[in-house]
Amino acid sequence: MVKFYVDNRLVEAHPDQSVLQACLTLGYDLPYFCWHPAMGSVGACRQCAVKQYRDEKDTRGKIVMSCMTPVADGIRISIADSEAAAFRAGMIEGMMQSHPHDCPVCDEGGECHLQDMTVMTGHNYRRYRFNKRTFRNQYLGPFLNHEMNRCIQCYRCVRFYSDYAGGRDFAVKGIRNLVFFGRHEDGVLENEFAGNLAEVCPTGVFTDKTHKRHYTRKWDMRFAPSVCVHCGIGCNTSPGERYGVLRRIVNRYNGEVNEYFLCDRGRFGYEFVNSQKRLRQPLIRINAELRPVSKDTALERLKDIMAVGKAIGIGSPRASLEGNFALRSMVGSDRFFAGIADEEHRLLRIILGLLRQGPVRTPCLREIERSDAVLILGEDITQVAPRMALALRQLARQKPLENVKKWKIPLWLDYAARELVQHEHGPFFIASPHSTKLDDLVTEIYRAAPSDIARLGYAVAHAIDNAAPEVIGLSDELRGLAERIAQDLKDAERPLIVSGPSLHSEPIIRAAATVAWALLHHGKHAALSYTAPEANSMGLNLMEPRKLGEALAVIESGEADIVFILENDLYRRAPRSFVDRLLSAARHVVSLDSLMNPTAARASLVLPAATFVESDGTLVSSEGRAQRFFRVFIPRESIQSSWQWIRDVMFWAGRREALDWEHLDNVKLDMVRTLPALGGVVDIAPSRNFRMADAKIPRETHRYSGRTAIDAAVDVSEPKPPEDQEAPLSFTMEGYPQQPPAPLIPFFWTPGWNSYQAVNKFQEEIAGPLRGGDPGVRLIEQGKGREIYTGTPPEAFVPRPNERLLVPMYHIFGSEELSAEAPAVAELAPKPYIALNGNDADTLGLKDGDDVLLSVNELNLRLPLRLRHELPPGIAGLPVELAGSERLYLPTWGRVSKA
Amino acid sequence: MLSILRTLWNVFLHISRKRVTIQYPEEKPYMAPRSRHRIILSRDPDGGERCVACYLCAAVCPVDCIALQATEDETGRRYPEFFRINFSRCIFCGFCEEACPTYAIQLTPDFEMCEYDRQKLVYEKEDLLISGPGKYPGYNFWRMAGVQIGGKDKGQSEREDPPTDLCGTLP
């Protein structure tokens, strides 16, 4: 720690900080624009000027940019100095010269960093009497709105988009006061993290276009701490609601997971909550047609059904732990089945075993970011676990940054660091059947079939540690590659291995673990990260459900005759024939879901389940981190959380244990007693009885408006606001006015800081953990045992003359079930296709865009061809889970011919 | 005794004084143009709705009796989809008028809006919108704001240069 003076007060700070960071950490209000905690300083905006004095005798001092000045022992800084304050006000006056007169119609208004800083510096009157420069806007796709007139040239957007996120279709052009930030022409922004521009931009140049369609100011929304449900990473979000409609999602800082950024699927996939397909009332099949009925009628009918039959339960990787546990308790653990494909179930169990028994730690995203070498085996991270791709992009800089440290350049001095690093990347290896969005970072790339990828993994492990299984018949070329990878991983300080179940290949998963264990054996601080397909895939598997395939036997043998399906569309999980057989064999099918889907359409009774913003619960991320999400609002119709529906069904059926489940906390305690593996879940957030100074934490901002007018059109007497029985949060603006504990922060706001930048005041130190520690508890820790190599390298891939191996291809927009229902995401989802490499297509006499006939077993599909020249011969790519494409469990062999 | 006489004298004196009681409703009182009573939504000089649904009136309202929802027409001009004032809660403080950046919401001297049924005091946009500009005849927010709407291109607002030519290389 270094000691220095701020306005003659002796303060302490970490030595590797800039004066700006230190001052913000210490709680001073110091304006800034171009500095961003995740992107460092460039000193472009001149807004954070302070005065620095030589010693106590120095009365003149000099104005310095606090973001460019490192803290040092004994330096004397003045923020309050009148010259420095006048300098800052002058800077902002200059920036405001051409700022349009449009705050009332700007979506940033009320959470605008520029507004905050203008007020903070005291500039309030426009003296400039000449014309303002103007720009034409661009169409940037369905996610972002562009309004260039509002720009203040801080360069944050281009620094985020190009430097941090690796985007290539966005830049700055022009000179002097006419610089323009945008694409070379109108078009959809290609980068999967473009949505962050809405938060990165300190003013309203980039704003959320989906929010614009149902625009509400920040102060008018009801927020709650939530967790993204669109992939397995578990980013923390803060959804906002008004008038019963979910308005938008913004990032909720979690220093160990998503930090400052979200992916576009997480940010813009929320609109499924407002979808026309939402189930809002219980439905009962009467005369082959599903008719809406009241809650009591539905429960009465269920009671009759349950009285005579026996039920099995099918859980869901997108439902909360509590929902799955309630179902498991209702049907019994031997009748609880995983609602995922059997093969995926098996792979997830293997992953869980490798992580829990194996000696290597599964890292959080921050650890991934700080690793200095990576080997990715068989995963297209950007499409499967997008936020991790952004972390991996930072990882690629870690090794070159060592050089920056050597030259004694502080890492936050971004421009200098980037000049030194240039285009150098650390060791970055990808083995994948097709190209990925991270290919621009790679040291070496290996394109091969799944089994060859696994062979490479084993070869690398063997090259690191001789005790690891040897690969038979390895080509010299591949051996050379494996040795180069092994050498780079051995040279790294903190190597990382990334893999996952996406290619549905057990050898790849085992090979990844083998490499990580070999590295550990070699004395490296290795980390091993597996992706998870869905938000609660890990949680569902921790409950040890039975295989879905076994459900059919249970139903067909007559052991049970009711199928209870929790938040799941089984047609996405298993072949059509299997699901058809299962659903017709059962006497009653009860579906509990939030959106109408093919499975619910075949049910005899449908109960409307709450989505993540209308329910409370816990999700376990791919890292094994259990995180609590809180409901943002109570829906008006008879929608309930899944665990509440199941509790009510049990209660009506006369099951006594339902009496104890008055609150979510009771279910949780019961769950922890039954399943000790989930023990940590109790500590992830304060219980429902938690109070701060005898008050709850308000979900609404203190300036929430319209309380006496919102419902006045229906009834002028205001209804009593709903009370939250499940959480220490209130649905009103009343409650504890100061900072709540980290897991309960509904939104970031402090006096004078209305924008998202208020997060600075909630952190222990800038870009560090939230006060009191980042939310979430890790349920999966590495085992204590030594590494024991399991699995054997598979045989090499041999192309077949008349068939192609179909491998799954994922798409960030379209492959995930819920977000695909959001109109903006659906707009960017590709249509179903089949991908082949050019040579394979030539031999079949096919051209790009031709219709192709694909036959797999008895199934025939007509798909347009898309040429992907990088695909290895003998392999065809097929997008998974895109609307319209038939469910096929990949990889599998298929015959491709001209249609 | 003396005090009774003095009282009588005082009462008699008032006979010759000017009357202050106004025979309302036969006789209407003078209401200053600035007096704060029934709230209206005005239109700009071109006849378009002035309200741009910025939510500032709702935010500043101390009794939270204003609720609205913003929407946009196809040209990007913003207006309220609905705009509701619950006059049974309104305290006529005039903060909404002060907060309004477009002079849309104005308090008028008309105070005759009593009802027997509270529900009838809930006014929607159709009840609030008048046909003229109210107290501020000349002002049009859209002429100042640097955003593009129907009938006004980029660079056509007051004190604006034409849109920058991005391919220009002149210093």
Boltz contact constraints between the chains, C-beta under 6 A:
constraints:
  - contact:
      token1: [A, 100]
      token2: [B, 146]
      max_distance: 6.0
  - contact:
      token1: [A, 101]
      token2: [B, 144]
      max_distance: 6.0
  - contact:
      token1: [A, 101]
      token2: [B, 145]
      max_distance: 6.0
  - contact:
      token1: [A, 102]
      token2: [B, 145]
      max_distance: 6.0
  - contact:
      token1: [A, 102]
      token2: [B, 146]
      max_distance: 6.0
  - contact:
      token1: [A, 102]
      token2: [B, 147]
      max_distance: 6.0
  - contact:
      token1: [A, 104]
      token2: [B, 52]
      max_distance: 6.0
  - contact:
      token1: [A, 104]
      token2: [B, 54]
      max_distance: 6.0
  - contact:
      token1: [A, 104]
      token2: [B, 101]
      max_distance: 6.0
  - contact:
      token1: [A, 105]
      token2: [B, 52]
      max_distance: 6.0
  - contact:
      token1: [A, 105]
      token2: [B, 78]
      max_distance: 6.0
  - contact:
      token1: [A, 131]
      token2: [B, 159]
      max_distance: 6.0
  - contact:
      token1: [A, 131]
      token2: [B, 160]
      max_distance: 6.0
  - contact:
      token1: [A, 131]
      token2: [B, 161]
      max_distance: 6.0
  - contact:
      token1: [A, 132]
      token2: [B, 160]
      max_distance: 6.0
  - contact:
      token1: [A, 133]
      token2: [B, 161]
      max_distance: 6.0
  - contact:
      token1: [A, 133]
      token2: [B, 164]
      max_distance: 6.0
  - contact:
      token1: [A, 134]
      token2: [B, 154]
      max_distance: 6.0
  - contact:
      token1: [A, 134]
      token2: [B, 155]
      max_distance: 6.0
  - contact:
      token1: [A, 134]
      token2: [B, 160]
      max_distance: 6.0
  - contact:
      token1: [A, 134]
      token2: [B, 161]
      max_distance: 6.0
  - contact:
      token1: [A, 134]
      token2: [B, 163]
      max_distance: 6.0
  - contact:
      token1: [A, 135]
      token2: [B, 163]
      max_distance: 6.0
  - contact:
      token1: [A, 135]
      token2: [B, 164]
      max_distance: 6.0
  - contact:
      token1: [A, 136]
      token2: [B, 154]
      max_distance: 6.0
  - contact:
      token1: [A, 136]
      token2: [B, 163]
      max_distance: 6.0
  - contact:
      token1: [A, 149]
      token2: [B, 146]
      max_distance: 6.0
  - contact:
      token1: [A, 173]
      token2: [B, 166]
      max_distance: 6.0
  - contact:
      token1: [A, 178]
      token2: [B, 164]
      max_distance: 6.0
  - contact:
      token1: [A, 180]
      token2: [B, 166]
      max_distance: 6.0
  - contact:
      token1: [A, 215]
      token2: [B, 70]
      max_distance: 6.0
  - contact:
      token1: [A, 217]
      token2: [B, 55]
      max_distance: 6.0
  - contact:
      token1: [A, 219]
      token2: [B, 59]
      max_distance: 6.0
  - contact:
      token1: [A, 703]
      token2: [B, 59]
      max_distance: 6.0
  - contact:
      token1: [A, 705]
      token2: [B, 58]
      max_distance: 6.0
  - contact:
      token1: [A, 705]
      token2: [B, 59]
      max_distance: 6.0
  - contact:
      token1: [A, 705]
      token2: [B, 64]
      max_distance: 6.0
  - contact:
      token1: [A, 706]
      token2: [B, 58]
      max_distance: 6.0
  - contact:
      token1: [A, 706]
      token2: [B, 64]
      max_distance: 6.0
  - contact:
      token1: [A, 706]
      token2: [B, 67]
      max_distance: 6.0
  - contact:
      token1: [A, 707]
      token2: [B, 64]
      max_distance: 6.0
  - contact:
      token1: [A, 708]
      token2: [B, 64]
      max_distance: 6.0
  - contact:
      token1: [A, 708]
      token2: [B, 65]
      max_distance: 6.0
  - contact:
      token1: [A, 708]
      token2: [B, 86]
      max_distance: 6.0
  - contact:
      token1: [A, 708]
      token2: [B, 89]
      max_distance: 6.0
  - contact:
      token1: [A, 709]
      token2: [B, 65]
      max_distance: 6.0
  - contact:
      token1: [A, 709]
      token2: [B, 66]
      max_distance: 6.0
  - contact:
      token1: [A, 709]
      token2: [B, 67]
      max_distance: 6.0
  - contact:
      token1: [A, 709]
      token2: [B, 84]
      max_distance: 6.0
  - contact:
      token1: [A, 709]
      token2: [B, 86]
      max_distance: 6.0
  - contact:
      token1: [A, 710]
      token2: [B, 67]
      max_distance: 6.0
  - contact:
      token1: [A, 712]
      token2: [B, 86]
      max_distance: 6.0
  - contact:
      token1: [A, 712]
      token2: [B, 122]
      max_distance: 6.0
  - contact:
      token1: [A, 713]
      token2: [B, 122]
      max_distance: 6.0
  - contact:
      token1: [A, 716]
      token2: [B, 88]
      max_distance: 6.0
  - contact:
      token1: [A, 716]
      token2: [B, 118]
      max_distance: 6.0
  - contact:
      token1: [A, 716]
      token2: [B, 119]
      max_distance: 6.0
  - contact:
      token1: [A, 716]
      token2: [B, 122]
      max_distance: 6.0
